[in-house]
């Protein structure tokens, strides 16, 4: 984990020049309580989850950034973001942890086509393990039901998925649960949704 100035290599990596958007999990207008520096030396902080790679980060903000919990922020906005530091789940303050499930769900809902396509495009990982089996509650039988249904025609929405696959309830919630598991657990062998630097 390294600090990076706004606009540095860390931000441009893998972004192909596109803006990286994150959702604010928690906002500390006066910085960390345990920071003993005088108030005028402390910057406001935000804890965010990125929409594309589900990266967790701590942002040091410009004083007049004007953001709040639930806001979407462009990490490349130099007028708002002074510094970005990638962090792990355990580094999040309690306020951010209490928001993360809602924010992950909001990202999945607002990018429904992308996440429905996971069900359409998931592939085998090994001879015995399929990407679909990484999702909570999806065993061999349910996986085969999904594969059979998508072979007939691709899924168009979460509602379509639930209606056509016998035994698959709340396909959106299943994805959110897996995303949260990937965010919280350091030692998972396979990651589908969350970028993890150790795996690079």
N, C-alpha and C positions, 0 to 999 in steps of 0.2 A: 504494500500500500504506500503510495507516494503522493505527496502534495503536488499539485500542478497549477500553474498560473492559468487563468482563463485564456483560451486560444492556443494552448500548448499541444504537444504531440498526443498526450493522453486523450484529449477531447476529439482530435481529428482521426484517431485510429479507428478504423472500421466504420466510420460514419459517412464516407464517400462525399464529404462536403455538405451532407444534409444536417439540418438542425437536430440536436438530440433533445427530446422533450422529456421532462420529469414531472411527477406530481408530488406536491409538498405534503409530507407526513407530519411534520412538526416544525414550528417556527419559534425561535428563541430571540426576541428582539434585542435583548441585552446580553447575548452570548451565554456561555455556560456559567452556572452559579458557582462552580468550583474554581473558575478562573479568577485569580486574585488581583489581576491588573486593574488599574482605575477604569471606570466606565468609559471614559473617552478613548481608551486604547482598545476597547473590545468591539468587534464587529457583530452585527446580527448574524445568526446562524439559521440555516434551514436543513432539515433532513428530508431527503427525497428518494423516490423510486422511479427509475427511468422506464418509459413505456415500451421501448424496443427490446432491451436486454435484461430488464428487471435488475439493474445495478442499484445498489444502495450507495448513497453518497451524502457527505456533509458539505454543504455550501457555505462559504463565507461570503456574505452579501454586502453590497454597497449600502450605505446608511439609508438611502432613499429608495430602496428596491420596491417597497410597497407590496409585499406578498403576504398570503395567509395560508392556513391549512386547507388542503384540497385544491389550491391553485396549480395550474400548469405553468411551468417555467422553461424557457429555452436556455439550456446550459451554455450556449455560445453567446448569450447576451452579455457583453462586457460592461454594459451600463448597470446591470443588476448583479452579476456574479463576479466576485473578485478572485475566489479560489475554490477548487473542487478537490475533495479527498474521498476516494473510495473507502467504504467501511464494510464491516461484517454486521450481521443481524444483532450480535451481542453488543455492538457499539451503539445501538440505537437507544435514545432515552425512552422512558416508559410511555410518554405521550405518542411517540412515533410508532411504537409497537402496537399500541391500541388502535391505531388507524390503518395499519398495513393491510389487514384483511379486506377492509372496505375499499381501499385504493386499488389493490390487486383485482378485486371483483369489478371495479369501475373500468379499469384498463381492459379487462377481458370483454366486458359488455360493449364498450365503445369501439372495440376492434373485433367485432363478432366474426366477420368474414375471415380474418387472419386465424382465429382460433378454431373456427369450424373447419378450416383447411387443414389444421393439424389432424383432425379425424379423417379427412380425405386423403392426406398424404403420408401419414405415419408408416414407417417401414420397419422390417426386422433389424434388430441390433446384432443378434447372434442367431445360430440355428434354433435355439430354444427360447429366446427372449425377443419380444416385439416392443416397439416404442409404446404401443397402446397398453401393454402390461405394466408400464411404469405408473399409470394412472391408478389412484386408489380405487379398489373394488372391482377392477377389471381383470378377470382371470381368463383362462383359455376359452371358455364357452362364450363369454360376452365379447371377447376380442373377435372370435370367429363370426359372431352375429354382426358386428360392426363391419368387418371386411366383406361379408356376403352382401350386406345392404349397400355399401359404397360401390361394389362391383356392378350393381344394377344401375345406379346413377349416383353422382356425387351429392353430398349433403349440402343443403342451401342455407340452413340456419340451425340454431340450437333446438328450436321447436321441431324442425324437420327431423333432426337426429333422434330426438326423444320419441317422436311419433313412429319412426321406422325401425328402431332397434329395440327389440323386446328385451326388457331387463335393464336398459340404460336410463336411469333417472337422474335428472339435473346434470346434463353433460357440462354445463358451464361451471357448476359448483365443484365437479370432479377436477376440472382444470385448475381452478383457483386453489383447491386443496393441494394439488401437486406443486404449484408455483410456491405456495407458502412453505411446503416441505423442503423444496430446493433452496429457499432463502434461509431457512432456520438451521438446516443440517449441513455441517461442514464435510462430512465423510461419505456423502452419497457417491456411488460409483458412476452413475449415469445422470446427466443433467440435460434436460430438453429445452427448458425455457429460460433459466437464469444463467447469465454469464458468470463464470467462476475462474478467477485468474490462475488458480493452482492447476486448472485443467489445460491451460494454454501451453 
